[in-house]
């Protein structure tokens, strides 16, 4: 059995700049009414569904640390449910997190991504006395019954429609595409969201889910001749993932427009429109401080993310011979390994 102490980290954030843009308008409004000044003894406990080193998780933490720097002692607990995906593991880690919460007695919980809410917050802290700010929940809070009297948060929605609009602008006539991703629950849900958008425009989107690097490479190559475009989903869940192999395959095999909504997959796609993990963390931190400062958490509405980056990959553009419109090239960030 994994001891929960191995999954706990205490940090003291770096001093943040005096002025910065708040991540959501609701927090800006609360900030005008409630000073963002929690007692120095306040403890914020961050519950991550995943593990330190997973890029999405790390981005949320960076935003959170930036927001809480000098305002709240930040403790961390990792459920590690991306690398260990069984229900038994998640339930075990939730019980360990609960035991740690009872020992620590934090002033507020910040729960990131779905499994923290599914296995910990909903069963044990729904409408409890401790306030909860969640972030990174995919698409809908309905599975967890949010909002609670003691909880609010930010959901995570991929910019699928903006990406579709760019695909349409680039290709004109589009009939079919494919969706390639790790064979995990969140990517099946991500496919459903993509399918809904594309099918509403009469476009067929075929799902392809893989478990290994060899399967991903094989399917990436095969799908270059199976449609007009390829959506590259998340690789998390492919246990033997190799950045070097993925880079080599994408450079050698890209023949059609490849796109992604994931920041860390931009190295393997021609065009990326990606959500920002840091936005989730900053918003959660700002709301936590507002609540610690006296704001009524039940009056703070659940919101969705609203910012994204646009990337193009010049190396893939060169090797594939595909050209993107100047309107995209002028505003996109260029990426290269």
Secondary structure, 3 states (H helix, E strand, C coil): CCCHHHHEEEECCCCCCCCCCCCCHHHHHHHHHCCCCCCCCCEEEEEECCCCCCHHHHHHHHHHHHHHCCCCEEEEEECCCCCCCCHHHHHHHHHHHHHHHHHHCCCEEEEECHHHHHHHHHHHHCCCCCEEEEEEEECCCHHHCCCCCCEEEEEECCCHHHHHHHHHHHHCCCCEEEEEEECCHHHHHHHHHHHHHHHCCCCEEEEEEECCHHHHHHHHHHHCCCCCEEEECCCCCCCCCCHHHHHHHHHHHCCCEEEECCHHHHHHCCEEEEECHHHHHHHHHHHHHHHHCCCCHHHCCCEECCCEEEEEEHHHHHHHCCCCCHHHHHHCEEECC
